[in-house]
Amino acid sequence: VDPTIDAFSPGNKIVLTVGPLTGTTAPLHAQSCLVTKSPLTDTILNSYAGGFIGSEIKFCGIDGVIFEGSFDDWKIILIDDDKVSFESAEAVMGLGTEETEDWIKEKYGKGYRTMSIGRAGEKLVRMAALFSETRCYGRGGAGAVIGSKKIKAVAFRGTKGVDLADLKEFSRLVKENMKIIKDSCDDEYNLVGMFSKYWTGAGVGLVQSRGTLATRNSQYGSFDGAEGISGQFYEKNFYTRWVSCHGCPVHCGRVHKFKTYDGGKSWSRGPEYETMYSLGSQLMNSDPDVLAEANRLTEVYGVDSLTVGVTISLAMECVEKGLIKEDSLKIEFGNPESILGLIKMIGEREGIGDILAEGPERAAKEIGGGSEAFAMHVKNSGFAAWMPRRMIGTGLAFATSNRGACHKRAPIGAEVTGQVDMLSFENKAEMVKKGQDVVNAIFTLISCRFHEFMTPHEVYPAFIKAATGIDISLDEFYSLGERIWNLEKLFNLKSGLGRGNDTLPRRCFTEPVKGDASESSVIDYDRWQEMLTEYYELRGWDYNGIPKEEKLKELGIEKYRYESS
């Protein structure tokens, strides 16, 4: 793919992949990955979802699908083992993701696993996502790319098994790994154990106590209503059903019943911890029912709950500052009608929602009035649920992420639990660089992030050999992550992004975080720039973040070098 093309061009491709352990009994390897050029960030994008669709893809006897070009009319793609058909999507146009899934299964068979877009994807909302049952390819706007190709949904049904190079050794590794994971789940003080018991929302109290729960468009680091939107609160006060991905004993997913704002009843998976921030504390929303309904709307319309929440919080602060006005809707922090209404307006591209549908950076440029200073994003991707002013290493990971504001490759656990000083700049560049490379390597297996929290890394080369017969050392495995990171960086450089894009909003450098637990934290800009330069040097890049020739040769990717003009 030409890095300079418009992400909505037919020349953009979407690569849907699974890993060598997908569809096997290896625990926590149920995910699949979408790779494309992002319409939100203009970067390369990798976006992951768990559930059962990854295994179903593998059961079709394939390791991936490439979507390129575009249809003249909207289609549903059915992949049934090695048969592919293109069906009219006319009957499901305008429907939400769940309704689309139900319609496909009713018409073509219950055995299909689906991925689909909602109205946001149809209308090319830049933060549009794809949903697969209760799981989501959330970040970066992959749903809008699928929409640009006039694909409403893709459904897989497979009947084939997964061949293994050494079944006996693979079974032994699975048994050992499963014991480690189950022991972790039984330990209430283990992070994954907390997720198993209360799902990802279990950490709200810890983050709140550390003054790093982003609140009111990241002006504050704590939220008075945090306890009432935590995982523990939902578990105790809402009807809850546990759900898991294929072959996973952690079952971190939850489905809740809740009351809708108009007095009805509904259900939704989640909200996850990240959404408790983006549609909860960040919007001053302390109502767990409204939070669940807002989360539900992101599934109906098919949007990333993180970036949509961050963009809504930007709009709310802009209204407070007199920068925008929407006659059809009162917009203010903590107002349920504002929250639910803006999600709908963004999903429909109506009124102010048409501007906000472009993402926080683009919206702020359109709004003006200094709003770019408090649009909380990196490369137009809304902040994940962590505060760079309180967690310096996580801030560096956000800024240097190749897909924008990514928390999956950040030293969150080490910082928020106090293993390292959250506010220190010391050794953070090295920590972030190493973490990005290691996690990138593990993600070549399309692993769940939680797997690495519990599993000794020596297991990965062993699993690879038993599954595929490929013999690879741990260092060679890690080098895959570094190679991929550099290839992604080269793509982004060619797309037009540089050092100036590896940064944080001005608020992070000029406004101390409010709230007693947040210690008035603010990032020293000069020290930040020194740390960014140190990070580049550790990576073998020059001052502008361009990989040097010797680094490219070391990684065997010199033919992809970037020639600066």
C-alpha positions in Angstrom: 0.0 0.0 0.0 1.3 3.4 -0.9 1.7 5.3 2.4 0.6 8.6 0.8 -2.8 7.4 -0.5 -6.1 8.5 1.0 -7.2 5.8 3.5 -10.6 5.7 1.8 -9.1 5.1 -1.6 -9.8 1.7 -3.3 -6.0 1.3 -3.3 -5.9 1.0 0.5 -6.0 -2.6 1.6 -7.2 -4.4 4.7 -5.3 -7.4 5.9 -7.2 -9.6 8.3 -4.9 -12.2 10.0 -4.8 -14.8 12.6 -1.7 -16.3 14.3 -0.1 -19.8 14.4 -1.8 -20.6 17.7 -5.3 -19.4 16.8 -7.9 -22.1 16.8 -5.7 -24.4 18.9 -6.1 -25.3 22.6 -3.3 -22.7 23.5 -5.1 -20.4 26.0 -5.6 -16.7 25.3 -4.8 -16.9 21.6 -8.3 -16.3 20.2 -7.7 -12.8 18.7 -7.5 -11.7 15.1 -5.9 -8.6 13.7 -6.9 -6.0 11.0 -4.0 -4.1 9.4 -4.7 -1.1 7.1 -3.9 2.6 6.6 -6.0 4.5 9.2 -8.4 7.2 8.1 -8.2 8.6 11.6 -4.5 8.9 12.1 -3.0 8.6 8.6 -0.7 6.0 10.1 -0.4 2.3 9.6 -3.0 0.6 11.8 -3.2 -2.7 13.6 -6.5 -3.3 15.4 -7.4 -6.5 17.4 -10.5 -8.3 18.5 -11.0 -11.4 20.5 -14.1 -13.7 20.7 -14.6 -16.5 18.3 -14.1 -15.1 14.9 -10.3 -15.7 14.8 -10.8 -19.4 15.4 -13.5 -19.6 12.8 -11.2 -18.0 10.3 -8.6 -20.6 11.1 -11.2 -23.4 10.8 -11.8 -22.2 7.2 -8.3 -23.4 6.5 -6.8 -20.0 6.0 -4.5 -17.7 7.9 -5.8 -14.4 6.5 -7.8 -12.5 4.0 -6.9 -9.4 2.0 -9.6 -6.9 1.1 -8.7 -4.5 -1.7 -10.6 -2.3 -4.3 -14.2 -1.5 -3.6 -17.7 -2.7 -4.6 -20.2 -0.7 -6.6 -23.0 -1.8 -4.3 -23.0 -2.8 -0.7 -22.1 -6.4 0.0 -21.9 -9.1 2.7 -19.0 -11.4 2.1 -19.6 -15.1 3.1 -16.5 -17.3 3.5 -17.5 -20.9 4.0 -14.3 -23.1 4.2 -12.8 -22.5 0.8 -15.9 -21.0 -0.8 -16.5 -17.3 -1.1 -19.7 -15.5 -2.1 -20.8 -11.9 -2.3 -24.3 -11.2 -1.2 -26.4 -8.1 -1.4 -26.4 -6.1 1.9 -29.4 -4.0 0.9 -31.6 -5.6 3.7 -29.1 -4.7 6.5 -28.1 -1.2 5.4 -28.7 1.3 8.3 -28.8 -1.5 10.9 -26.6 -1.7 13.9 -23.9 -4.3 14.3 -25.9 -6.7 16.5 -28.9 -6.5 14.2 -26.7 -7.1 11.2 -25.1 -10.2 12.9 -28.6 -11.6 13.8 -29.9 -11.1 10.3 -26.9 -12.9 8.7 -27.2 -15.8 11.1 -30.9 -16.1 10.5 -30.6 -16.0 6.7 -27.4 -18.0 6.1 -27.0 -20.1 9.2 -26.3 -19.9 12.9 -22.8 -21.4 12.5 -21.4 -18.2 11.0 -19.1 -15.9 13.0 -19.5 -12.3 11.8 -17.8 -8.9 11.8 -19.8 -5.9 10.7 -20.1 -2.2 10.7 -22.9 0.1 11.9 -24.1 3.4 10.5 -20.9 5.1 11.5 -18.9 2.8 9.2 -21.4 3.4 6.4 -21.0 7.2 6.8 -17.2 7.0 7.0 -17.0 8.3 10.5 -13.2 8.3 11.0 -13.4 6.5 14.4 -15.7 3.8 13.1 -15.1 0.3 14.4 -16.0 -3.3 13.4 -17.9 -5.5 15.9 -17.8 -9.3 16.1 -20.4 -10.5 18.5 -19.4 -9.0 21.8 -15.8 -8.0 20.7 -14.5 -5.1 18.7 -11.8 -4.0 16.3 -11.9 -0.6 18.0 -9.0 1.6 17.3 -8.1 3.6 14.3 -11.2 3.6 12.1 -10.9 0.3 10.4 -14.7 0.2 10.2 -14.6 3.3 8.0 -12.1 1.7 5.7 -14.4 -1.4 5.3 -17.3 1.0 4.8 -15.3 2.8 2.0 -15.2 -0.5 0.2 -18.9 -0.9 0.6 -18.6 -4.0 2.7 -21.3 -4.1 5.4 -20.2 -7.4 7.0 -17.9 -10.5 6.6 -19.0 -13.9 7.9 -16.9 -17.0 8.3 -17.9 -20.7 8.8 -15.2 -23.3 8.9 -15.1 -27.1 9.4 -11.4 -27.8 9.2 -9.0 -28.5 12.0 -5.6 -27.0 12.8 -2.6 -29.1 12.0 0.3 -29.1 14.5 3.9 -30.0 14.0 4.3 -31.8 17.4 0.9 -32.6 19.0 2.4 -34.3 22.1 4.8 -31.4 22.9 2.1 -28.9 22.1 -0.3 -30.6 24.5 2.3 -30.6 27.2 2.9 -26.9 26.8 -0.8 -26.2 26.9 -1.2 -28.1 30.1 1.6 -26.3 31.8 0.5 -22.9 30.5 -3.1 -23.5 31.5 -2.0 -24.2 35.1 -0.1 -20.9 35.3 -3.2 -19.1 34.0 -5.7 -20.8 36.3 -3.4 -20.2 39.3 -3.3 -16.5 38.4 -7.1 -16.4 38.0 -7.5 -17.9 41.5 -5.2 -15.2 43.0 -7.4 -12.2 43.9 -4.2 -10.0 44.2 -3.1 -10.9 40.7 -4.0 -8.4 38.0 -5.5 -11.1 35.7 -7.2 -12.6 38.8 -8.9 -9.3 39.4 -10.0 -9.2 35.7 -11.3 -12.7 36.0 -13.4 -11.8 39.0 -14.5 -8.3 38.2 -13.4 -8.0 34.5 -11.2 -5.0 33.4 -13.2 -2.5 35.4 -11.6 -4.0 38.5 -8.8 -1.4 38.4 -10.9 1.8 38.7 -10.2 2.2 42.5 -6.4 1.7 42.1 -6.2 4.2 39.3 -8.4 6.7 41.2 -6.1 6.4 44.3 -3.1 7.2 42.2 -4.6 10.4 40.8 -4.5 9.2 37.3 -8.1 8.6 36.4 -8.6 11.2 33.6 -11.6 13.3 34.4 -13.4 16.3 32.8 -11.4 16.2 29.6 -8.3 15.3 31.5 -8.3 18.4 33.7 -8.6 16.3 36.8 -6.9 13.0 37.9 -9.7 11.7 40.1 -13.5 11.5 39.9 -15.9 11.6 42.8 -18.3 9.2 41.0 -15.6 6.6 40.3 -16.8 3.9 42.7 -20.3 3.9 41.1 -19.0 3.0 37.7 -16.4 0.4 38.7 -16.3 -3.2 37.8 -17.0 -4.1 41.4 -20.2 -1.9 41.4 -21.5 -3.5 38.3 -20.8 -7.0 39.5 -22.7 -6.3 42.7 -25.6 -4.2 41.5 -26.4 -5.3 37.9 -27.6 -8.6 36.4 -24.3 -10.0 35.0 -23.4 -12.9 32.7 -19.7 -13.9 32.2 -18.4 -14.3 28.7 -15.1 -15.5 27.4 -13.1 -15.8 24.1 -12.4 -19.2 22.4 -10.7 -21.5 24.9 -10.0 -18.8 27.5 -10.3 -19.6 31.3 -10.0 -15.9 32.3 -13.5 -15.0 31.0 -12.9 -11.3 31.5 -16.0 -10.3 29.5 -19.3 -9.3 31.1 -22.8 -8.8 29.7 -25.0 -6.5 31.8 -28.7 -5.7 31.9 -29.4 -2.0 32.5 -32.1 0.6 32.4 -32.2 3.0 29.4 -32.6 6.7 29.9 -36.1 6.6 28.4 -37.2 4.1 31.0 -36.7 0.9 29.0 -34.4 -2.1 29.5 -31.5 -3.3 27.4 -28.2 -5.2 27.7 -24.6 -4.6 26.7 -21.2 -6.2 26.9 -19.1 -4.2 29.3 -18.4 -1.3 29.7 -14.7 -2.2 29.8 -12.3 -0.1 32.0 -11.2 2.1 29.1 -14.9 3.0 28.4 -15.5 3.7 32.1 -13.0 6.5 31.6 -13.9 7.7 28.1 -17.7 7.7 28.6 -17.6 7.9 32.3 -15.1 10.1 34.3 -13.9 12.0 31.2 -17.5 13.2 30.6 -18.3 13.6 34.4 -20.8 10.7 34.0 -21.4 8.9 37.3 -24.6 7.1 36.3 -23.8 3.4 35.6 -27.0 2.9 33.6 -26.2 5.9 31.3 -22.6 4.6 31.0 -23.9 1.2 29.9 -26.3 2.7 27.4 -23.6 5.0 26.0 -21.4 1.9 25.6 -24.3 0.1 24.0 -24.7 3.0 21.5 -21.1 2.7 20.4 -21.9 -1.0 19.5 -25.0 0.0 17.6 -23.4 2.7 15.6 -20.0 0.9 15.5 -17.5 3.4 16.9 -14.4 3.3 19.0 -15.6 4.1 22.5 -12.2 5.7 23.4 -11.9 8.2 20.6 -15.6 9.0 20.6 -15.6 9.8 24.3 -12.4 11.9 24.0 -14.0 13.8 21.1 -17.2 14.4 23.1 -15.3 15.7 26.1 -13.5 18.1 23.8 -16.9 19.3 22.5 -18.2 19.8 26.1 -15.2 21.9 27.1 -15.5 23.9 23.8 -19.1 24.7 24.7 -18.0 25.9 28.2 -15.5 28.2 26.5 -18.1 29.5 24.1 -16.3 28.1 21.0 -19.2 26.0 19.6 -23.0 25.9 19.9 -25.5 23.2 18.9 -29.1 24.5 18.8 -30.5 21.0 18.6 -28.9 19.6 21.8 -27.7 21.0 25.1 -24.1 20.1 25.5 -22.6 20.0 29.0 -20.5 17.7 31.2 -22.5 15.1 33.1 -25.7 15.5 31.2 -27.0 12.1 30.0 -28.9 13.7 27.0 -25.6 15.4 25.9 -23.7 12.1 26.1 -26.2 9.9 24.4 -27.2 12.6 21.9 -23.6 13.3 20.8 -22.8 9.7 20.2 -25.9 9.5 17.9 -25.0 12.8 16.1 -21.4 11.6 15.5 -22.7 8.2 14.3 -25.1 9.9 11.9 -22.7 12.8 11.0 -25.5 15.3 11.9 -25.0 18.9 13.1 -21.9 19.3 15.2 -21.5 15.5 15.0 -20.3 15.9 11.4 -17.2 17.9 12.6 -16.7 15.7 15.6 -16.8 12.5 13.4 -13.4 13.6 12.0 -11.7 12.9 15.4 -10.4 15.3 18.1 -7.5 16.8 16.2 -9.3 17.5 13.0 -12.4 18.7 15.0 -10.2 21.1 17.0 -8.6 22.5 13.9 -12.1 23.2 12.5 -13.4 24.7 15.8 -10.3 26.8 16.5 -10.2 29.2 19.4 -7.2 27.4 21.0 -9.1 24.2 21.3 -6.2 22.2 19.9 -4.4 22.7 23.2 -7.0 20.5 25.0 -7.9 18.0 22.3 -6.6 14.9 24.2 -5.1 12.8 21.4 -2.0 11.6 19.7 -2.1 11.6 15.9 -5.9 12.2 16.1 -6.4 9.0 18.1 -8.1 9.8 21.4 -6.2 9.1 24.6 -6.6 5.7 26.2 -7.5 5.8 29.9 -4.2 6.9 31.4 -2.7 10.3 32.1 0.7 11.2 30.7 1.2 14.0 33.2 1.0 11.3 36.0 2.7 8.5 34.1 5.7 9.7 32.1 6.6 6.4 30.5 3.0 5.8 29.4 3.0 9.3 28.0 6.1 8.5 25.9 4.5 5.3 24.8 1.4 7.3 23.7 3.4 9.8 21.8 5.7 7.4 20.0 3.0 4.8 19.2 2.8 4.0 15.5 -1.0 3.9 15.7 -1.5 6.9 18.0 -2.2 7.0 21.8 -1.8 3.3 22.3 -1.9 1.8 25.8 -1.2 -1.8 24.7 2.5 -1.3 24.4 2.9 1.1 27.4 4.5 0.5 30.9 1.2 1.0 32.6 1.4 -1.8 35.2 4.9 -0.8 36.3 4.0 2.8 36.8 0.5 2.7 38.2 1.4 0.0 40.8 4.5 1.9 41.9 7.1 -0.6 40.7 8.8 2.5 39.2 8.4 6.2 39.9 5.5 7.4 37.8 6.8 10.9 37.5 10.5 10.1 36.9 12.0 10.5 33.4 14.9 8.2 34.3 15.1 5.0 32.2 11.7 5.5 30.8 13.0 5.8 27.2 14.6 2.4 27.5 11.6 0.9 29.3 9.2 2.1 26.6 11.5 1.0 23.7 11.9 -2.5 25.1 8.2 -2.9 26.0 7.1 -1.9 22.5 9.5 -4.4 20.9 8.6 -7.3 23.2 4.8 -6.7 22.9 5.1 -6.3 19.2 6.8 -9.7 19.0 4.2 -11.4 21.1 1.5 -9.8 19.0 2.9 -11.6 15.9 1.1 -14.6 17.5 -2.0 -12.5 17.8 -2.0 -13.1 21.5 -4.2 -11.5 24.1 -2.3 -8.9 26.0 -3.2 -10.6 29.3 -1.3 -13.8 28.3 2.1 -12.0 28.6 1.2 -10.8 32.1 1.3 -14.4 33.4 3.5 -16.4 31.0 7.3 -16.7 31.0 8.5 -15.5 27.6 10.4 -18.7 26.9 7.1 -20.4 26.3 6.6 -18.4 23.0 9.4 -20.0 21.0 8.5 -23.4 22.4 4.8 -22.9 21.3 6.0 -21.7 17.8 8.2 -24.8 17.4 5.5 -27.3 18.6 2.8 -25.6 16.4 4.8 -25.0 13.2 8.1 -26.7 13.4 10.0 -23.4 13.2 12.9 -23.2 15.6 13.5 -19.7 16.8 15.4 -18.4 19.8 13.9 -15.9 22.3 16.2 -13.1 21.1 15.2 -13.8 17.5 11.6 -13.7 18.5 12.1 -10.3 20.2 13.9 -9.0 17.1 10.7 -9.6 15.1 9.0 -7.0 17.3 11.8 -4.5 16.7 11.7 -5.1 12.9 8.0 -4.6 12.7 8.2 -1.4 14.8 10.7 0.0 12.4 8.7 -1.0 9.3 5.7 0.7 10.8 7.7 3.8 11.5 9.0 3.9 7.9 5.4 3.7 6.7 4.4 6.6 8.9 7.3 8.7 7.8 6.4 8.1 4.1 2.8 9.1 5.0 4.1 12.5 6.1 4.4 12.1 9.9 7.6 13.1 11.8 9.0 14.1 15.1 6.4 16.8 15.5 3.7 14.2 15.6 5.4 12.2 18.3 4.1 14.5 21.0 1.2 15.2 23.4 -1.4 18.0 23.6 -0.2 21.3 25.0 -2.4 20.8 28.1 0.1 18.1 29.2 3.0 20.6 29.3 1.2 23.7 30.6 -1.7 22.7 32.9 -1.1 20.8 36.2 -3.5 18.0 36.9 -6.1 19.1 39.4 -7.2 17.0 42.4 -5.5 16.1 45.7 -4.1 12.8 44.6 -2.6 14.2 41.4 0.1 16.3 43.0 -0.4 19.1 40.4 1.6 17.0 38.0 2.7 18.6 34.7 5.3 17.5 32.2 8.5 19.6 31.8 8.6 20.2 28.0 12.4 20.5 27.8 13.0 17.3 29.7 10.3 15.6 27.6 12.2 16.5 24.4 15.4 15.2 25.9 13.7 11.9 26.7 12.2 11.7 23.2 15.7 12.2 21.7 17.1 9.5 24.0 14.3 7.2 22.8 15.2 7.8 19.2 18.9 7.2 19.9 18.1 3.9 21.6 16.1 2.9 18.5 19.0 3.8 16.2 17.1 6.7 14.7 18.3 10.2 14.0 17.0 13.4 15.7 14.0 13.5 13.5 13.0 9.9 14.2 14.3 8.5 10.9 15.9 5.0 11.2 19.6 5.1 10.3 21.0 3.0 7.6 23.0 0.8 10.0 19.8 0.0 12.0 17.9 -1.0 8.8 20.8 -3.3 7.7 20.9 -4.8 11.2 17.2 -5.7 10.9 17.4 -6.7 7.2 14.9 -4.0 6.0 17.2 -1.6 4.3 15.2 -1.8 1.1 12.4 0.0 2.8 14.5 3.0 3.8 13.0 6.5 4.0 14.5 9.2 1.8 13.8 12.6 3.3 13.2 15.4 0.8 
